[in-house]
Amino acid sequence: QVQLVESGGGLVQPGDSLRLSCTASRISLDDYDIGWFRQAPGKEREGITCINHSDGMYYNAESMEGRFTISSDNAKNTVYLQMNSLKPEDTAVYYCAAVLRADPRVYEYCSVLPKMYSHWGQGTQVTVSS
């Protein structure tokens, strides 16, 4: 059973930075795409960024305006989301998710579509407020 645990959320002020962690258990990151998503109250889940660990390629959703960056530490089986210049509209529950690269639904490049992912963490709350 794949297990993903997000951490690092909290209350920050506008303009601050925050780094979220997604630690995976019972899998090797090399075999999976990992994506970061968020969901604000009353809104649909939104894709932020993803990484294909088989070749290290990543994709950032344009709506994030280049403020968010994904990275991995395979030795720690952990994927990070670095968030800079945070705004109140970034307030949401942030999730990481995983899909096996060998899954026949997976394309050459990783996806930020939630429906493409099979395994989800429980989420971590990020609140941006002055």
PyMOL commands that set and color helices and strands:
alter all, ss='L'
color gray80, all
select helices_A, chain A and resi 29-31+62-64+74-76+88-90+114-116
alter helices_A, ss='H'
color red, helices_A
select strands_A, chain A and resi 3-7+10-12+18-25+32-39+46-52+57-60+68-73+78-83+92-100+119-120+124-128
alter strands_A, ss='S'
color yellow, strands_A
deselect
rebuild
show_as cartoon
